[in-house]
């Protein structure tokens, strides 16, 4: 199971998230015809830790989660649910061993073209690549 698969599984098993978006949780892109509200998750970067003897197995990925909604208040409610479910997580997520998940950034945007309200959450996910 990849980290992204584990995150998807985790989010789709959180009642607080699925009550608001159902299964409208997409990797990388959301179709322009997608029903809102929805979540899009993307791996932005990956840093692998090395010692003098090679790869330690410890990896940190920056994961961006975008919440798209028609109303800012809806986007904020969903963002809070996502943040509460991920921030501080330690343990198994599926079969991925998570050492720590930490919120690194949160920003709000308005898209003039689509009129979507978007909240972008950045998480640093430190995990073991076995």
N, C-alpha and C positions, 0 to 999 in steps of 0.2 A: 504494500500500500504506500502510495506517495504521500508526502505532507499535504499536498492540495486535496487528495482524496480524503485524508483524515479530517481536514478542516471542513470539507463539504459535509461529510458524515456527521461531524460534531454539530455543525450549525443546523442541519436538517433534523437533528434529534433534540433540539432545544425548543420546548413548547413556547417559550416567550418569543422566539424568533419566528417559528413556523405559524404561530397565530397571526402574525403580521404580514408575512410574505409567502406563506405556503412553501412550495418547493421552487420558487422563483429565485434561485441562487445559481449564478452562472460563473463559469471560469472565463476570465480575460475579457470577453465581450458580451454585451447584452444586445439582442436584436432590436432594431428600431421599433419593431411592432410589439415588443414585449409589454405585458401588462405590468403596471406599477402598483404598489411599490415592489422593488426588487433589489437584490444584492449582487454585486460583481466582485470577484476576488482574483487577485493577480500577484504572482511572485515577482517582486521588483528586483531583488538581488539576493545573492547567496555568498556567504563567506565561510570557508572551511578552515578549521584550526589545524595548524601543523606544529609539531615539535621537531627537535633534531632527528628523531627517529622516524618521522613521516606523519601521515594523516592521523589525527587523534580520534576521529569519528565524530567529534563535536562540530556541529554546523549551525550557523545562524542565518535564517532567511528573513528578509524584509517582505512582509505580506501586506499589500494594500487591499482594503475592503471598502468598496464604494457602495453607499446606500442611495438609491435613486427613488424619489417620491414626487408626487404632485404637490404635496404640502410640506413646508419646512418642519412643522411639528411632528408629522408622521416620520420623516427622515430622522429626526432627533430621537424619537422613541425607539425606532429600530436600531439606530447607532448605539444607544444606551444598552439595549438588550444584547447586541453583539459584543460590545465592550465588556459587559458584566460576565458574559459566558466565556470570554477568552483571557482577559487580563488577569495575570497571576496564576494561570493554569499550569499545573505540574502533574506529570503522570502519563499514563497511556492514553493516546487518542487513536482509537482503532488499534493498530499494532505499531504505531510510531511512538517512540519514547521521547516525551517532551521534557526537557530540563526546565524550561521557563518560557512563558509568553508574557510580553510586556508591551503595553501601549506606548508608542513613541510619538505619535502626532495625531491631531484631529483638526480638520478644517472643513468649513462649510462653503459651498459654491452655489451659484445660480447660473443655469445655462440659458442664455437669451434665445437661442434658436429653438430648443425643445421646451423651454420653460420648466424643465426639471429642477428640483432642488436636490442637491447632492451633498452628502457628508462623506468625507474621505477619512478613513481610519488607517493608520500605519501601525503594524505590530512587528516587533522583533521576536521571532520564534527560534529559540535555541533548542536543538534536538540532536539525537544520535542517529547517524547514518550507519546502520549495522551492515 
